[in-house]
Amino acid sequence: MKCEAKTRSGHPCKNDGTSWANGRCKYHGGASTGPVTPEGKKRVSMNSRRQTPCGPHKT
């Protein structure tokens, strides 16, 4: 199985993704385990809330 990520040019990555649990190669986040501590999980949760658009936006 190949890595499920896409390159900057839009083509699929050609690296092997079977070594990692999330199906991506080590260059596209396959080796990442994500946040482990409660503080890290809270920080990631707060970052995603900040980036989520809510309500009308002025241009």
C-alpha positions as CSV (number, residue, x, y, z in Angstrom):
1,M,0.0,0.0,0.0
2,K,1.3,3.4,-0.9
3,C,1.2,6.5,1.3
4,E,-2.2,8.1,1.2
5,A,-0.9,11.7,1.2
6,K,-0.6,13.9,-1.9
7,T,2.5,15.9,-2.9
8,R,2.5,19.6,-3.5
9,S,2.0,19.0,-7.2
10,G,-1.2,17.1,-6.4
11,H,0.1,13.6,-7.2
12,P,-0.1,10.7,-4.7
13,C,3.1,10.1,-2.7
14,K,5.0,7.1,-3.9
15,N,6.5,6.1,-0.6
16,D,5.4,2.9,1.3
17,G,2.8,3.6,3.9
18,T,2.3,0.1,5.3
19,S,4.8,0.6,8.1
20,W,2.6,3.1,9.9
21,A,-0.8,2.8,11.5
22,N,-2.4,5.8,9.8
23,G,-1.4,4.7,6.3
24,R,1.1,7.5,5.6
25,C,4.8,7.5,5.2
26,K,7.2,9.0,7.7
27,Y,7.5,12.2,5.7
28,H,3.7,12.8,5.7
29,G,3.0,12.2,9.4
30,G,3.0,8.5,9.6
31,A,5.5,8.5,12.5
32,S,3.5,11.1,14.4
33,T,1.6,9.7,17.4
34,G,-0.3,12.9,18.1
35,P,-0.6,14.5,21.5
36,V,-0.2,12.2,24.5
37,T,-0.5,14.4,27.6
38,P,-3.8,16.0,28.7
39,E,-2.1,19.4,28.2
40,G,-1.1,18.5,24.6
41,K,-4.6,17.3,23.8
42,K,-6.2,20.4,25.2
43,R,-3.8,22.6,23.1
44,V,-4.7,20.8,19.9
45,S,-8.4,21.1,20.7
46,M,-8.1,24.8,21.3
47,N,-6.1,25.3,18.0
48,S,-8.7,23.6,16.0
49,R,-11.5,25.7,17.5
50,R,-9.6,28.9,16.6
51,Q,-9.2,27.8,13.0
52,T,-12.9,26.7,12.6
53,P,-14.9,29.5,11.0
54,C,-18.1,30.4,12.8
55,G,-20.5,33.1,11.7
56,P,-20.3,35.6,8.9
57,H,-16.9,36.8,7.9
58,K,-16.0,40.3,6.7
59,T,-13.9,40.4,3.5
